[in-house]
Amino acid sequence: MVASAFSHPMAHLYVAQQARVPTLVIGDPGDGKTACQRALANAMGRRFTLLLGSQCAPEDVAGLPIADHVKFLCRMMPMWWTEKLLNPGGMLCLDEFMACSPGVQSSLLTVVQDKLIGEVYFDTDTIICAMANPLEMTPNGSPLYLPTLNRFFHCEWECDDDAWMAGLPTCKWEAPTFPIVPSDWQDYIEKWGTRVTAFHRRHEGMRSVIPKDETTFSYPTRRTWENTIKCLAAADAAGADMTTDQTFVRKMVTGNVGKTAADMFCHFNSTLDLCDPIALLDGKEKFKHNDARPDLTFCVCASITTALLGREFSTGRWDAGITFLAGLAKDAGPEVPLRYTKAMTAAAEKHKYAPSAKVMAPVVELAKRLR
């Protein structure tokens, strides 16, 4: 992964989109929001479909009622633009999003969340992004309702001024270098899902915090925490720096659940004091289970299995990983290591590795003990 891809001020937006989380970016007119989205679609080889909210009627996104005289009922027929999104590789860009009327906003709820228009579903691979100018700059603009806001990853648009200045003399600009999320990014979900789970065991009050008005765009709900895990997993898989500091982690969390929840999560994440899973597998670091901090054990186990599912796999590390899990049984009980053996098996199958009976013997014994 090219390091400069993450130096772009909107790298976190592009990562969230590739995690298939709907995104909404707010920015001033003429700052290149639509052009960059089109460039991202080209970089990913995707079909780009642009829909302008200011020109939409409710039936444009909900479908048009058509009588079915055979079955004596009415069906909802989708509009022409949905045809580009029925197969994998589509990207739907909803521009001028705050210019949507309240009726269009309501119709878009199922489009954004369920990829459904009328009676037709888009392909699940479809990327959905929305863009808007600030409400005060939007002719006939409508504020976004809380259910609409809760369906998006939110961020404010920042221009890459260096790139703009470089192209200004000729009025020709090169497309940004985008961070590209690999196809196996979902292998990182358990690692970050475990951390978010541990966070919520300590902060139960942050599971759902509904704001009192629509001035807060990102806020915690069970939906946005799920989207947070997807964004963190995609960023980690793409090669973002998730350990040196909390900068990129904070951006991925803030876009989904807001600043307050992000501050709390980043503080929790920075105090986990986790060992490097690769150093542990290579015998360079040790880890000791602590009954007072079971969340650390779960996070270390998830980090190990994620590393083995990815590019850090080797047969020696896999054997070390299964030995480490089996060794946890003495202090943490057999339930903990056995919880992660499924992921270990998936890693072995992915890399076409058949571990020996000797290596597997301690895990087999743990399974017998648990029964």
C-alpha positions as CSV (number, residue, x, y, z in Angstrom):
1,M,0.0,0.0,0.0
2,V,1.3,3.4,-1.1
3,A,1.9,5.5,2.0
4,S,0.7,8.7,0.3
5,A,-2.8,7.2,-0.1
6,F,-3.4,7.8,3.6
7,S,-2.0,11.3,3.6
8,H,-5.0,12.5,1.5
9,P,-7.3,14.5,3.8
10,M,-10.3,12.3,2.7
11,A,-8.6,8.9,2.9
12,H,-11.0,7.9,5.8
13,L,-14.0,8.6,3.6
14,Y,-12.7,6.4,0.7
15,V,-12.0,3.6,3.2
16,A,-15.5,3.8,4.7
17,Q,-17.1,3.7,1.2
18,Q,-15.2,0.5,0.4
19,A,-16.4,-1.1,3.6
20,R,-19.9,-0.6,2.0
21,V,-21.0,1.8,4.7
22,P,-23.2,4.6,3.2
23,T,-21.3,7.9,3.5
24,L,-22.4,11.5,3.6
25,V,-19.9,14.3,3.1
26,I,-20.7,18.0,3.6
27,G,-18.6,20.6,1.8
28,D,-18.6,24.0,0.1
29,P,-19.7,24.3,-3.6
30,G,-17.0,23.8,-6.2
31,D,-14.5,21.9,-4.1
32,G,-14.4,18.8,-6.2
33,K,-16.5,16.4,-4.2
34,T,-18.3,14.8,-7.2
35,A,-15.2,14.7,-9.3
36,C,-13.3,12.8,-6.6
37,Q,-16.2,10.3,-6.2
38,R,-16.2,9.7,-10.0
39,A,-12.4,9.3,-9.9
40,L,-12.7,6.7,-7.1
41,A,-15.3,4.8,-9.1
42,N,-12.9,4.8,-12.1
43,A,-10.0,3.7,-9.9
44,M,-12.0,0.7,-8.6
45,G,-13.5,-0.1,-12.1
46,R,-17.0,0.7,-10.9
47,R,-20.1,1.9,-12.8
48,F,-20.8,5.5,-11.6
49,T,-24.5,6.6,-11.3
50,L,-25.2,10.2,-10.3
51,L,-28.6,11.2,-8.9
52,L,-29.4,14.8,-8.0
53,G,-31.5,15.3,-4.9
54,S,-32.8,18.7,-6.1
55,Q,-34.3,17.1,-9.2
56,C,-35.9,14.0,-7.5
57,A,-39.5,13.3,-6.8
58,P,-40.5,10.6,-4.2
59,E,-41.3,8.2,-7.0
60,D,-37.8,8.5,-8.5
61,V,-36.5,6.6,-5.4
62,A,-39.5,4.8,-4.2
63,G,-40.7,3.5,-7.5
64,L,-43.7,4.3,-9.7
65,P,-47.1,2.5,-9.0
66,I,-48.0,0.3,-11.9
67,A,-51.3,-1.7,-12.0
68,D,-50.9,-5.5,-12.4
69,H,-54.3,-6.4,-13.9
70,V,-53.5,-10.1,-13.9
71,K,-53.1,-10.3,-10.1
72,F,-55.4,-7.3,-9.5
73,L,-52.8,-5.4,-7.4
74,C,-50.4,-2.5,-7.7
75,R,-46.6,-2.9,-8.0
76,M,-43.8,-0.4,-7.6
77,M,-41.7,-0.2,-10.7
78,P,-38.2,1.3,-10.2
79,M,-36.7,4.0,-12.4
80,W,-34.1,3.6,-15.2
81,W,-31.1,4.4,-13.1
82,T,-31.4,1.3,-10.9
83,E,-30.4,-0.9,-13.9
84,K,-26.8,0.0,-13.5
85,L,-26.9,-1.2,-9.9
86,L,-28.4,-4.6,-10.2
87,N,-25.1,-6.4,-10.7
88,P,-21.8,-6.2,-8.8
89,G,-19.6,-3.2,-9.4
90,G,-22.0,-0.3,-9.1
91,M,-21.6,3.0,-7.3
92,L,-24.6,5.3,-6.5
93,C,-23.8,8.9,-5.8
94,L,-26.6,11.0,-4.3
95,D,-25.6,14.6,-4.9
96,E,-27.2,17.7,-3.5
97,F,-28.5,15.5,-0.8
98,M,-29.8,18.3,1.5
99,A,-31.9,19.6,-1.4
100,C,-34.1,16.5,-1.2
101,S,-37.6,17.2,-0.1
102,P,-38.9,15.4,3.1
103,G,-40.8,13.0,0.9
104,V,-37.7,12.1,-1.1
105,Q,-35.7,11.8,2.2
106,S,-38.3,9.2,3.5
107,S,-38.1,7.3,0.3
108,L,-34.3,7.2,0.4
109,L,-34.2,5.4,3.8
110,T,-34.7,2.0,2.2
111,V,-32.5,2.9,-0.7
112,V,-29.5,3.8,1.6
113,Q,-30.0,1.1,4.2
114,D,-31.5,-1.9,2.4
115,K,-30.5,-1.1,-1.3
116,L,-34.2,-1.4,-2.2
117,I,-36.2,0.7,-4.7
118,G,-39.7,-0.3,-5.4
119,E,-39.7,-4.1,-5.4
120,V,-36.1,-4.4,-6.7
121,Y,-32.9,-4.8,-4.6
122,F,-29.5,-3.5,-5.8
123,D,-26.6,-5.8,-5.6
124,T,-25.2,-6.0,-2.1
125,D,-21.8,-5.0,-3.5
126,T,-23.1,-1.5,-4.5
127,I,-21.3,1.5,-2.9
128,I,-23.7,4.3,-1.8
129,C,-22.4,7.8,-1.2
130,A,-24.1,11.1,-0.7
131,M,-22.8,14.7,-0.9
132,A,-24.2,18.1,0.1
133,N,-23.4,21.7,0.6
134,P,-24.1,23.1,4.1
135,L,-27.8,23.6,4.7
136,E,-27.4,27.4,4.7
137,M,-26.0,27.3,1.2
138,T,-28.6,24.9,-0.2
139,P,-31.5,26.4,-2.1
140,N,-34.8,25.0,-0.8
141,G,-32.7,22.8,1.6
142,S,-34.3,20.5,4.1
143,P,-32.7,19.4,7.4
144,L,-31.9,15.7,7.6
145,Y,-34.0,13.8,10.1
146,L,-32.4,11.6,12.8
147,P,-33.3,8.3,11.1
148,T,-31.7,9.5,7.9
149,L,-28.6,10.7,9.6
150,N,-28.1,7.4,11.4
151,R,-27.7,5.5,8.2
152,F,-24.5,7.3,7.2
153,F,-20.8,7.7,7.9
154,H,-20.4,11.5,8.2
155,C,-17.5,13.8,7.5
156,E,-16.7,17.3,6.3
157,W,-14.9,17.7,3.0
158,E,-11.3,18.8,3.0
159,C,-9.5,19.8,-0.2
160,D,-6.0,18.6,-1.0
161,D,-4.7,22.2,-1.6
162,D,-1.2,21.0,-2.7
163,A,-2.7,18.9,-5.5
164,W,-5.0,21.7,-6.5
165,M,-2.1,24.2,-6.7
166,A,-0.1,21.7,-8.7
167,G,-2.8,21.5,-11.4
168,L,-3.8,25.1,-11.4
169,P,-1.2,26.4,-14.0
170,T,-2.7,24.0,-16.7
171,C,-6.2,23.5,-15.2
172,K,-5.5,19.8,-15.3
173,W,-5.6,17.7,-12.2
174,E,-4.5,14.1,-11.6
175,A,-6.9,11.8,-9.6
176,P,-5.9,11.3,-6.0
177,T,-4.0,8.2,-4.9
178,F,-6.8,6.3,-3.2
179,P,-6.3,3.7,-0.4
180,I,-7.7,0.5,-1.9
181,V,-9.3,-2.0,0.6
182,P,-8.4,-5.6,-0.2
183,S,-11.1,-8.2,-0.9
184,D,-10.3,-10.1,2.3
185,W,-10.9,-7.0,4.6
186,Q,-13.7,-8.8,6.4
187,D,-11.1,-11.1,8.0
188,Y,-10.3,-8.1,10.2
189,I,-13.8,-7.8,11.5
190,E,-13.4,-10.1,14.5
191,K,-10.3,-8.2,15.7
192,W,-12.1,-4.9,15.9
193,G,-15.4,-6.4,16.8
194,T,-13.8,-7.9,19.9
195,R,-12.4,-4.5,20.9
196,V,-15.7,-2.7,20.4
197,T,-17.4,-5.5,22.4
198,A,-14.9,-5.0,25.2
199,F,-15.5,-1.3,25.1
200,H,-19.2,-1.7,25.6
201,R,-18.8,-4.0,28.5
202,R,-17.1,-1.1,30.3
203,H,-19.3,1.7,28.8
204,E,-22.9,0.3,28.6
205,G,-24.3,3.8,28.3
206,M,-22.7,4.4,24.9
207,R,-24.7,1.7,23.0
208,S,-27.4,4.1,21.9
209,V,-27.4,7.8,22.6
210,I,-30.1,9.6,20.5
211,P,-29.5,13.4,20.2
212,K,-32.3,15.8,21.0
213,D,-32.1,17.5,17.6
214,E,-30.7,17.1,14.0
215,T,-27.7,19.3,14.6
216,T,-25.6,16.3,15.6
217,F,-25.0,14.2,12.5
218,S,-23.1,11.2,13.9
219,Y,-24.4,9.5,17.0
220,P,-24.2,6.0,18.6
221,T,-26.8,3.4,17.9
222,R,-26.4,-0.4,17.5
223,R,-26.4,0.2,13.7
224,T,-23.6,2.8,13.8
225,W,-21.4,0.7,16.1
226,E,-21.7,-2.2,13.6
227,N,-20.6,0.3,10.8
228,T,-17.7,1.4,13.1
229,I,-16.4,-2.2,13.2
230,K,-16.6,-2.5,9.4
231,C,-14.8,0.8,8.9
232,L,-12.0,-0.1,11.4
233,A,-11.6,-3.5,9.8
234,A,-11.4,-2.1,6.3
235,A,-8.8,0.6,7.3
236,D,-6.7,-2.0,9.1
237,A,-6.8,-4.3,6.0
238,A,-5.9,-1.5,3.7
239,G,-2.7,-0.7,5.6
240,A,-3.7,2.4,7.6
241,D,-1.7,3.1,10.8
242,M,-3.9,1.9,13.5
243,T,-1.2,1.5,16.3
244,T,1.3,4.4,16.3
245,D,-1.4,6.9,17.3
246,Q,-5.2,7.1,17.3
247,T,-5.6,9.5,14.4
248,F,-7.0,7.2,11.8
249,V,-8.9,5.1,14.4
250,R,-10.5,8.3,15.6
251,K,-11.6,9.3,12.1
252,M,-13.2,6.0,11.4
253,V,-15.1,6.0,14.7
254,T,-16.1,9.7,14.7
255,G,-17.7,9.4,11.3
256,N,-20.1,6.7,12.6
257,V,-20.8,7.5,16.3
258,G,-19.6,11.0,16.8
259,K,-16.8,12.8,18.7
260,T,-17.9,12.0,22.3
261,A,-18.1,8.2,21.7
262,A,-14.9,8.3,19.6
263,D,-13.0,10.1,22.4
264,M,-14.1,7.4,24.8
265,F,-13.3,4.5,22.5
266,C,-9.9,5.9,21.5
267,H,-9.0,6.3,25.2
268,F,-10.1,2.7,25.9
269,N,-8.2,1.4,22.8
270,S,-5.0,3.2,23.8
271,T,-5.0,1.8,27.3
272,L,-5.5,-1.8,26.3
273,D,-1.8,-2.4,26.5
274,L,-1.9,-5.2,23.9
275,C,1.2,-7.1,22.8
276,D,2.1,-7.3,19.2
277,P,0.4,-10.6,17.9
278,I,3.3,-11.3,15.5
279,A,5.9,-10.8,18.2
280,L,3.9,-13.1,20.4
281,L,3.7,-15.8,17.7
282,D,7.4,-15.4,17.0
283,G,8.2,-15.9,20.6
284,K,9.5,-12.3,21.1
285,E,6.7,-11.3,23.6
286,K,4.7,-13.0,26.3
287,F,1.1,-12.6,27.4
288,K,-0.4,-13.6,30.8
289,H,-4.2,-13.8,31.3
290,N,-5.5,-11.6,34.0
291,D,-8.9,-12.4,35.5
292,A,-9.5,-8.7,36.2
293,R,-9.1,-7.8,32.5
294,P,-10.6,-10.6,30.4
295,D,-11.1,-8.1,27.6
296,L,-7.3,-8.0,27.0
297,T,-7.3,-11.8,26.5
298,F,-10.2,-11.7,24.0
299,C,-8.5,-8.8,22.1
300,V,-5.1,-10.6,22.0
301,C,-6.8,-13.8,20.7
302,A,-8.7,-12.0,18.1
303,S,-5.6,-10.1,16.9
304,I,-3.7,-13.4,16.6
305,T,-6.4,-15.1,14.5
306,T,-6.8,-12.0,12.3
307,A,-3.0,-11.9,11.7
308,L,-3.0,-15.5,10.7
309,L,-6.0,-15.0,8.3
310,G,-4.0,-12.3,6.6
311,R,-0.6,-11.8,5.1
312,E,1.3,-12.6,8.2
313,F,0.5,-16.3,8.0
314,S,3.2,-19.0,8.2
315,T,2.9,-22.6,9.3
316,G,5.2,-22.0,12.2
317,R,3.1,-19.1,13.4
318,W,-0.1,-21.1,13.0
319,D,1.3,-23.8,15.2
320,A,2.5,-21.2,17.7
321,G,-1.0,-19.7,17.7
322,I,-2.8,-23.0,18.4
323,T,-0.3,-23.7,21.2
324,F,-0.8,-20.3,22.7
325,L,-4.6,-20.8,22.7
326,A,-4.3,-24.2,24.3
327,G,-2.0,-22.8,27.0
328,L,-4.7,-20.2,27.9
329,A,-7.0,-22.9,29.2
330,K,-5.1,-23.2,32.5
331,D,-5.8,-19.6,33.5
332,A,-8.8,-18.6,31.4
333,G,-10.7,-21.9,31.1
334,P,-11.2,-24.1,27.9
335,E,-14.1,-21.9,26.7
336,V,-11.8,-19.0,25.8
337,P,-9.3,-20.8,23.5
338,L,-12.0,-23.0,21.9
339,R,-13.9,-19.9,21.0
340,Y,-11.1,-19.0,18.5
341,T,-10.4,-22.4,17.1
342,K,-13.0,-21.8,14.4
343,A,-11.1,-18.8,13.1
344,M,-7.8,-20.7,13.4
345,T,-9.3,-23.5,11.2
346,A,-10.5,-20.9,8.7
347,A,-6.9,-19.5,8.5
348,A,-5.5,-23.0,7.9
349,E,-8.0,-23.7,5.2
350,K,-7.5,-20.3,3.6
351,H,-3.7,-21.0,3.3
352,K,-4.2,-24.7,2.5
353,Y,-2.3,-25.8,5.6
354,A,-3.0,-29.2,7.2
355,P,-1.7,-29.1,10.8
356,S,-0.3,-32.3,12.3
357,A,-2.3,-34.4,14.8
358,K,0.4,-33.6,17.4
359,V,-0.1,-29.9,17.1
360,M,-3.9,-30.3,17.3
361,A,-3.8,-32.8,20.3
362,P,-4.0,-30.1,23.1
363,V,-7.1,-28.5,21.4
364,V,-8.8,-31.9,20.9
365,E,-8.2,-32.6,24.6
366,L,-9.7,-29.2,25.6
367,A,-12.8,-30.0,23.5
368,K,-13.2,-33.3,25.4
369,R,-12.8,-31.5,28.7
370,L,-15.5,-29.0,27.8
371,R,-17.9,-31.7,26.9
